[in-house]
Amino acid sequence: MLGRKPQPTSAQTNERRRVASDSNVRPFSYYTSRISGNPEPKREPTRRLQRTEAEPQQQPVKSSARVWLTGWAFWFLVLVAAVCAGKILLLSSSPKVIIVGETQITASYMQPNAAYASAAQKVLASSITNRSKLTVDPAGVATTLEKEFPELLNVSMNIPLVGNRPVLYLQPATPVLVIQAPDGNYALNRDGIILSRLHEIPADVPEVVDQSSLTLQVGKQALSSGAVAFINTVAYQFAAQHLTISTFVLPANAPYELDVRLEGQSYIVRFNLEADALIQCGAAVATIQQLGNKPPSTYLDVRVPGRVYYK
């Protein structure tokens, strides 16, 4: 009949069903969609799909702690750490002074602690390397102070681990010789430098009467270190042989002569300060023991090597 759509055959119907089941695509039917109430989703336009595909993919969001550390806070922590390290390593130029082994004798010629601290401060401030614990030269500071202050036997500087103020340990030089001059008594160190004038002579320290008009000034050298060692050697050797020395004398007009007066004896023993002290002591002691009860009346001279003269 005219105007009537021909009905599909059974073969055509089966073919359509097979294609639909293979592709899992539900054939569109106006009536079916209306009845089921589940209309098929609308497809996005091609332009929208293309724009979406062109957009970059979103990166995963970093954790807030990592962002905080990698930002300005990280460099702030670095700055704080650097400041703390610099403060720990910084060394003050104002040291603390501690006197070690001070006695009543040494206290009479030791200067105030402020004088030693001021001298050490000048040394530390003279070089920028002395302002850091890593580059400071404690031995150099100690050597400088020992040269400047002859009354110091030993100087050491301790660098603290926690604090910033160095500590100076000062050991006074003990007098090893006393010179009796017309204007007073002077204490000498082992180098022959005058430490101070003394009002009291310490025990067990050799006393030398100066008749040679030495120039005696505190801080200056009065005798050579060899002469000081010579006198102390003679004192020790005679004491070991139970010979008591009453005094040593530096006679006038005899720059290399040393006279020794024994307690209870009228004669003197003449030594040469430029010769060997042990050899001369051995010769003098042997002669005194050999003479026994017949000692010399005036002198016993051992200044010539291998010879002994007495009168």
C-alpha positions as CSV (number, residue, x, y, z in Angstrom):
1,M,0.0,0.0,0.0
2,L,1.0,3.5,-0.7
3,G,2.5,5.5,2.3
4,R,3.2,2.4,4.5
5,K,6.8,1.6,5.4
6,P,7.7,-1.9,4.5
7,Q,8.3,-4.2,7.5
8,P,11.8,-5.7,7.9
9,T,12.2,-9.3,7.3
10,S,13.1,-11.8,10.0
11,A,16.7,-12.1,8.5
12,Q,17.2,-8.4,8.7
13,T,16.0,-8.3,12.3
14,N,18.3,-11.0,13.4
15,E,21.3,-9.3,11.7
16,R,20.6,-6.1,13.6
17,R,20.4,-7.9,16.9
18,R,23.7,-9.7,16.3
19,V,25.5,-6.5,15.4
20,A,24.1,-4.8,18.5
21,S,25.2,-7.6,20.8
22,D,28.7,-7.8,19.4
23,S,29.4,-4.0,19.8
24,N,27.6,-3.7,23.1
25,V,26.0,-0.6,21.7
26,R,22.3,-0.2,22.4
27,P,20.5,0.9,19.2
28,F,18.8,4.2,19.5
29,S,15.1,4.1,19.7
30,Y,13.0,7.0,20.6
31,Y,10.4,5.0,22.2
32,T,12.8,2.8,24.1
33,S,14.5,5.9,25.6
34,R,11.3,7.4,26.7
35,I,10.1,4.2,28.3
36,S,13.2,3.3,30.2
37,G,13.7,6.8,31.6
38,N,17.5,6.5,31.1
39,P,18.4,8.7,28.2
40,E,21.8,8.1,26.7
41,P,24.5,10.6,27.7
42,K,25.1,13.4,25.4
43,R,28.3,13.4,23.5
44,E,30.7,16.4,23.9
45,P,31.3,18.3,20.8
46,T,34.5,17.7,19.0
47,R,35.8,21.1,19.7
48,R,35.4,20.5,23.5
49,L,37.2,17.2,23.3
50,Q,40.1,18.7,21.4
51,R,40.5,21.6,23.8
52,T,40.4,19.2,26.8
53,E,43.1,17.0,25.3
54,A,45.3,20.0,24.6
55,E,45.2,21.1,28.3
56,P,48.3,20.1,30.3
57,Q,48.0,17.4,32.9
58,Q,47.9,18.7,36.5
59,Q,51.0,17.9,38.5
60,P,50.6,16.3,42.0
61,V,50.6,18.9,44.7
62,K,53.7,18.9,46.9
63,S,53.4,18.5,50.6
64,S,53.3,21.8,52.6
65,A,56.4,20.8,54.7
66,R,58.5,20.4,51.5
67,V,57.4,23.7,50.1
68,W,58.1,25.4,53.4
69,L,61.6,24.0,53.6
70,T,62.6,24.7,50.0
71,G,61.4,28.2,50.2
72,W,62.6,31.2,52.2
73,A,62.5,29.3,55.5
74,F,65.3,27.0,54.4
75,W,67.7,29.9,53.8
76,F,66.6,31.4,57.1
77,L,67.6,28.2,58.9
78,V,71.0,28.3,57.0
79,L,71.5,31.9,58.2
80,V,70.7,31.1,61.8
81,A,73.1,28.1,61.7
82,A,75.9,30.2,60.3
83,V,75.3,32.9,62.9
84,C,75.4,30.3,65.7
85,A,78.6,28.7,64.4
86,G,80.3,32.1,64.1
87,K,79.3,33.0,67.6
88,I,80.8,29.7,69.0
89,L,84.0,30.0,67.0
90,L,84.5,33.7,67.8
91,L,87.3,34.4,70.3
92,S,87.3,37.4,72.6
93,S,90.4,39.6,72.8
94,S,89.9,40.1,76.6
95,P,91.5,37.1,78.3
96,K,91.1,35.9,81.9
97,V,94.3,35.8,83.9
98,I,95.1,33.1,86.5
99,I,98.4,33.1,88.4
100,V,99.7,29.6,89.1
101,G,102.2,28.8,92.0
102,E,102.4,32.3,93.4
103,T,104.3,32.7,96.7
104,Q,105.0,35.6,99.0
105,I,108.3,36.2,97.3
106,T,107.0,36.1,93.7
107,A,104.0,38.2,94.7
108,S,106.4,41.0,95.6
109,Y,107.5,41.5,92.0
110,M,104.5,40.2,90.0
111,Q,102.5,43.0,88.3
112,P,98.7,43.4,88.6
113,N,96.7,40.9,86.5
114,A,95.3,43.9,84.5
115,A,98.8,44.6,83.1
116,Y,99.1,41.0,81.8
117,A,95.6,41.0,80.4
118,S,96.1,44.3,78.6
119,A,99.3,43.1,77.0
120,A,97.6,39.8,75.9
121,Q,94.7,41.9,74.5
122,K,97.1,43.9,72.3
123,V,98.6,40.7,71.0
124,L,95.2,39.1,70.2
125,A,93.9,42.3,68.6
126,S,97.0,42.7,66.4
127,S,95.9,40.0,64.0
128,I,92.5,39.0,62.7
129,T,93.5,35.4,62.8
130,N,93.6,35.6,66.6
131,R,89.9,36.3,66.7
132,S,88.8,32.8,65.8
133,K,89.3,29.6,67.7
134,L,90.3,27.8,64.5
135,T,93.1,30.2,63.5
136,V,94.4,31.6,66.8
137,D,98.1,31.0,67.8
138,P,98.2,30.3,71.6
139,A,101.9,29.5,71.5
140,G,102.8,32.7,69.7
141,V,100.8,34.7,72.3
142,A,102.6,32.9,75.2
143,T,106.0,33.5,73.7
144,T,105.3,37.2,73.2
145,L,104.3,37.6,76.9
146,E,107.3,35.7,78.2
147,K,109.6,38.0,76.3
148,E,107.8,41.1,77.5
149,F,107.6,40.1,81.2
150,P,110.8,38.5,82.5
151,E,109.2,37.7,85.8
152,L,107.1,35.0,84.1
153,L,108.6,31.6,83.9
154,N,105.9,30.0,81.9
155,V,102.8,31.3,80.0
156,S,100.0,29.2,78.5
157,M,96.7,30.1,76.9
158,N,93.7,27.8,77.0
159,I,90.9,28.1,74.3
160,P,87.5,27.3,75.8
161,L,85.1,24.9,73.9
162,V,81.9,26.7,74.9
163,G,82.8,30.2,76.0
164,N,84.5,32.9,73.9
165,R,87.0,34.2,76.5
166,P,90.5,32.7,76.5
167,V,92.2,31.9,79.8
168,L,95.9,32.8,80.5
169,Y,97.8,30.7,83.0
170,L,100.9,32.6,84.3
171,Q,103.6,30.9,86.3
172,P,106.0,33.3,88.1
173,A,109.7,32.8,87.8
174,T,111.3,31.8,91.0
175,P,114.5,33.7,91.9
176,V,117.6,31.5,91.4
177,L,120.1,34.1,92.5
178,V,120.2,37.1,94.7
179,I,122.6,40.0,94.1
180,Q,123.6,42.1,97.1
181,A,124.3,45.6,95.9
182,P,124.9,48.8,97.9
183,D,121.4,50.0,97.1
184,G,119.6,46.8,98.0
185,N,119.0,43.2,97.1
186,Y,117.9,42.0,93.6
187,A,116.3,38.8,92.5
188,L,117.5,37.2,89.3
189,N,115.9,34.6,87.1
190,R,117.8,31.8,85.3
191,D,118.6,34.1,82.4
192,G,120.3,36.6,84.7
193,I,117.5,39.2,84.3
194,I,116.5,41.1,87.4
195,L,113.0,40.4,88.5
196,S,112.6,42.8,91.3
197,R,114.2,44.3,94.4
198,L,113.7,42.2,97.4
199,H,113.1,43.2,101.0
200,E,113.5,39.6,102.1
201,I,116.1,37.1,100.8
202,P,114.5,33.7,100.1
203,A,116.0,30.6,101.6
204,D,118.2,28.2,99.7
205,V,119.0,30.8,97.0
206,P,122.7,31.7,96.5
207,E,123.7,35.2,97.4
208,V,126.2,37.1,95.4
209,V,127.9,40.2,96.7
210,D,128.6,42.6,93.8
211,Q,131.9,44.5,94.1
212,S,132.2,44.9,90.3
213,S,129.7,47.8,90.0
214,L,127.1,45.9,87.9
215,T,124.3,47.9,86.3
216,L,121.3,46.7,88.1
217,Q,117.9,47.6,86.8
218,V,114.6,45.7,87.1
219,G,113.8,44.0,83.8
220,K,117.4,44.2,82.5
221,Q,120.1,41.6,82.4
222,A,122.7,41.8,85.1
223,L,124.5,38.5,84.5
224,S,124.7,36.1,81.7
225,S,122.7,32.9,81.9
226,G,126.0,31.0,81.9
227,A,127.2,32.8,84.9
228,V,124.0,32.1,86.8
229,A,124.2,28.4,85.9
230,F,127.9,28.4,87.0
231,I,127.1,29.9,90.4
232,N,124.3,27.4,91.0
233,T,126.5,24.5,90.0
234,V,129.2,25.5,92.5
235,A,126.6,25.8,95.2
236,Y,125.2,22.4,94.5
237,Q,128.5,20.6,94.3
238,F,129.8,22.1,97.5
239,A,126.6,21.3,99.3
240,A,126.8,17.7,98.1
241,Q,130.3,17.5,99.8
242,H,129.0,19.1,103.0
243,L,130.9,22.3,102.5
244,T,128.8,25.3,103.4
245,I,129.3,28.5,101.4
246,S,128.7,31.7,103.3
247,T,128.8,33.9,100.2
248,F,129.8,34.4,96.6
249,V,131.7,37.5,95.6
250,L,132.1,39.2,92.2
251,P,135.4,41.1,92.9
252,A,136.2,44.5,91.4
253,N,138.5,44.7,88.3
254,A,138.1,40.9,87.6
255,P,135.1,40.5,85.2
256,Y,135.5,36.6,84.9
257,E,136.4,35.8,88.5
258,L,134.1,34.4,91.1
259,D,135.3,34.2,94.7
260,V,133.7,31.7,97.2
261,R,133.9,32.1,100.9
262,L,133.4,29.0,103.0
263,E,131.7,29.2,106.4
264,G,134.2,29.2,109.2
265,Q,137.2,29.6,106.9
266,S,139.4,32.7,106.2
267,Y,140.5,31.9,102.7
268,I,138.6,32.2,99.5
269,V,138.3,29.9,96.5
270,R,138.9,31.6,93.1
271,F,136.9,30.3,90.1
272,N,136.9,31.3,86.4
273,L,133.4,31.9,85.1
274,E,134.5,31.2,81.5
275,A,135.8,27.7,82.3
276,D,134.1,24.4,83.2
277,A,132.3,24.6,86.6
278,L,132.3,20.9,87.3
279,I,136.1,20.5,86.7
280,Q,136.9,23.4,88.9
281,C,134.6,22.2,91.7
282,G,136.2,18.8,91.6
283,A,139.7,20.2,91.9
284,A,138.7,22.5,94.7
285,V,136.9,19.9,96.7
286,A,139.7,17.3,96.3
287,T,142.4,19.9,97.4
288,I,140.3,20.9,100.5
289,Q,139.9,17.3,101.5
290,Q,143.6,16.5,100.9
291,L,144.7,19.5,103.0
292,G,142.4,18.4,105.8
293,N,143.3,20.2,109.0
294,K,145.9,22.4,107.2
295,P,143.7,24.7,105.0
296,P,145.1,27.6,103.0
297,S,145.4,30.8,104.9
298,T,144.6,33.2,102.0
299,Y,143.3,31.6,98.8
300,L,142.8,28.5,96.8
301,D,143.0,29.1,93.1
302,V,141.5,26.6,90.5
303,R,141.2,29.0,87.6
304,V,143.9,27.3,85.5
305,P,142.8,24.0,84.1
306,G,144.8,21.1,85.6
307,R,146.4,23.3,88.2
308,V,145.6,24.2,91.8
309,Y,147.3,27.0,93.6
310,Y,146.9,27.9,97.2
311,K,148.5,30.1,99.8
